[in-house]
Amino acid sequence: MSLKAEPKAPEPADQDMAAAFLRLDNQLCFALYAASGLVTRAYRPLLEPLGLTYPQYLAMLVLWEKAPRTVSELGEALSLDSGTLTPLLKRLEAAGFVTRTRDPADERRVQIGLTDRGAALRAEAAAIPATLACALPLSPTELVELRATLQDFARKMRTAG
């Protein structure tokens, strides 16, 4: 005689609920993934003339706020690990937008700075946020609210572990 209870067959209502939970259109992860992909795609024609990909644009935004920064500071700001960030930074360096130099005080740290060309690119990119906002099917108030909701969600996910 086994002490384990035999699994009982789910009731039809439970099966319907389980099936509903597993529908793609009921997944938060897919809604975020799909929306992110669409927004990233909307940036592409705006960034192409600058010679930037969307992830490179994000890195440049961080550097335009404050440079130089270490690779780890950039990674923290972008929520990227160094394995993802290093190839991106190498491509930005090859394009002439950033410099990568070892920190003389600590050779383990790499400092990322802007070249004159990278700093000048900021002026060319200045219109991108407004151009994109005008192309999105949301009012300015809805955009601000959505951004705040997503930032709050990301903050809660980070603290939840």
C-alpha positions as CSV (number, residue, x, y, z in Angstrom):
1,M,0.0,0.0,0.0
2,S,1.4,3.4,-1.0
3,L,1.2,6.4,1.2
4,K,1.1,8.7,-1.8
5,A,-2.3,9.9,-3.0
6,E,-3.1,8.9,-6.5
7,P,-3.4,11.9,-8.7
8,K,-6.9,12.5,-9.6
9,A,-8.0,13.5,-13.1
10,P,-8.6,17.2,-13.4
11,E,-12.2,18.3,-13.6
12,P,-13.3,19.7,-17.0
13,A,-13.5,23.3,-15.6
14,D,-9.9,22.9,-14.3
15,Q,-8.8,21.7,-17.7
16,D,-10.4,24.7,-19.4
17,M,-8.7,27.0,-16.9
18,A,-5.3,25.3,-17.4
19,A,-5.7,25.6,-21.2
20,A,-6.6,29.3,-20.8
21,F,-3.5,29.9,-18.7
22,L,-1.3,28.4,-21.4
23,R,-2.7,30.4,-24.3
24,L,0.0,32.6,-25.8
25,D,-2.2,35.7,-25.8
26,N,-2.6,35.3,-22.0
27,Q,1.1,35.4,-21.3
28,L,2.6,38.6,-19.8
29,C,6.0,37.6,-21.1
30,F,4.7,37.5,-24.7
31,A,2.9,40.8,-24.5
32,L,6.1,42.5,-23.3
33,Y,8.2,40.6,-25.9
34,A,5.9,41.5,-28.8
35,A,5.6,45.2,-27.7
36,S,9.4,45.5,-27.2
37,G,10.0,44.0,-30.7
38,L,7.6,46.4,-32.3
39,V,9.1,49.4,-30.5
40,T,12.6,48.3,-31.4
41,R,11.5,47.9,-35.1
42,A,10.1,51.5,-35.0
43,Y,13.5,52.8,-33.9
44,R,15.4,51.0,-36.8
45,P,14.7,53.6,-39.6
46,L,15.6,56.5,-37.2
47,L,18.8,54.9,-36.1
48,E,20.0,53.6,-39.4
49,P,21.2,57.0,-40.7
50,L,23.3,57.4,-37.5
51,G,24.9,54.0,-38.0
52,L,23.5,52.7,-34.7
53,T,21.6,49.6,-33.8
54,Y,19.0,49.8,-31.0
55,P,21.2,48.3,-28.3
56,Q,24.1,50.6,-29.4
57,Y,21.7,53.6,-29.2
58,L,20.9,52.6,-25.6
59,A,24.6,52.5,-24.7
60,M,25.1,55.8,-26.3
61,L,22.2,57.3,-24.3
62,V,23.9,56.2,-21.1
63,L,27.3,57.7,-22.2
64,W,25.7,61.0,-23.4
65,E,24.4,61.3,-19.8
66,K,27.8,60.8,-18.3
67,A,31.1,59.7,-19.8
68,P,33.5,58.0,-19.2
69,R,31.9,55.1,-17.5
70,T,33.2,51.6,-16.7
71,V,31.8,48.6,-18.5
72,S,30.2,47.5,-15.2
73,E,28.5,50.8,-14.8
74,L,27.1,50.6,-18.4
75,G,26.0,47.0,-17.8
76,E,24.2,48.0,-14.6
77,A,22.5,51.0,-16.3
78,L,21.4,48.8,-19.3
79,S,20.7,45.6,-17.4
80,L,23.3,43.8,-19.6
81,D,26.1,41.4,-18.6
82,S,29.6,42.1,-19.8
83,G,29.5,39.2,-22.2
84,T,26.7,40.9,-24.1
85,L,28.0,44.4,-23.7
86,T,31.6,43.9,-24.7
87,P,30.9,43.0,-28.4
88,L,28.5,45.9,-28.6
89,L,31.2,48.3,-27.3
90,K,33.8,46.9,-29.6
91,R,31.5,47.6,-32.6
92,L,30.9,51.2,-31.2
93,E,34.7,51.6,-30.9
94,A,35.2,50.3,-34.5
95,A,32.6,52.8,-35.7
96,G,34.6,55.6,-34.0
97,F,32.0,56.5,-31.4
98,V,33.7,55.4,-28.2
99,T,37.1,54.6,-26.7
100,R,37.8,51.7,-24.5
101,T,40.8,52.2,-22.2
102,R,42.1,50.4,-19.1
103,D,41.7,52.3,-15.9
104,P,45.3,53.2,-14.8
105,A,44.2,52.9,-11.1
106,D,42.8,49.4,-11.7
107,E,43.8,47.5,-14.8
108,R,40.8,45.2,-14.4
109,R,38.4,48.0,-15.2
110,V,37.8,49.3,-18.7
111,Q,36.6,52.8,-19.1
112,I,34.3,53.7,-21.9
113,G,34.5,57.3,-23.2
114,L,33.0,59.2,-26.1
115,T,35.1,60.2,-29.1
116,D,34.4,63.7,-30.6
117,R,32.4,61.9,-33.3
118,G,30.4,60.0,-30.6
119,A,29.7,63.2,-28.7
120,A,28.6,65.0,-31.9
121,L,26.2,62.1,-32.7
122,R,24.1,63.3,-29.7
123,A,22.9,66.3,-31.6
124,E,21.9,64.1,-34.6
125,A,20.0,61.8,-32.3
126,A,18.2,64.6,-30.4
127,A,15.0,64.4,-32.5
128,I,14.6,60.6,-32.2
129,P,12.6,60.5,-29.0
130,A,10.0,63.0,-30.2
131,T,9.9,61.5,-33.7
132,L,9.2,58.1,-32.3
133,A,6.6,59.4,-29.8
134,C,4.7,61.0,-32.6
135,A,4.7,57.7,-34.5
136,L,3.3,55.7,-31.6
137,P,-0.5,55.2,-31.2
138,L,-0.6,56.7,-27.7
139,S,-1.2,60.2,-26.4
140,P,1.7,61.9,-24.5
141,T,-0.1,61.2,-21.3
142,E,-0.5,57.5,-22.1
143,L,3.2,57.3,-23.0
144,V,4.3,58.9,-19.7
145,E,1.9,56.5,-17.8
146,L,3.1,53.5,-19.7
147,R,6.8,54.3,-19.2
148,A,6.1,54.9,-15.4
149,T,4.3,51.6,-15.2
150,L,7.0,49.6,-17.0
151,Q,9.8,51.3,-14.9
152,D,7.9,50.4,-11.7
153,F,7.4,46.9,-12.9
154,A,11.1,46.5,-13.8
155,R,12.1,47.9,-10.4
156,K,9.8,45.4,-8.6
157,M,11.1,42.5,-10.7
158,R,14.7,43.4,-9.8
159,T,14.0,43.6,-6.1
160,A,12.0,40.4,-6.2
161,G,15.1,38.6,-7.4
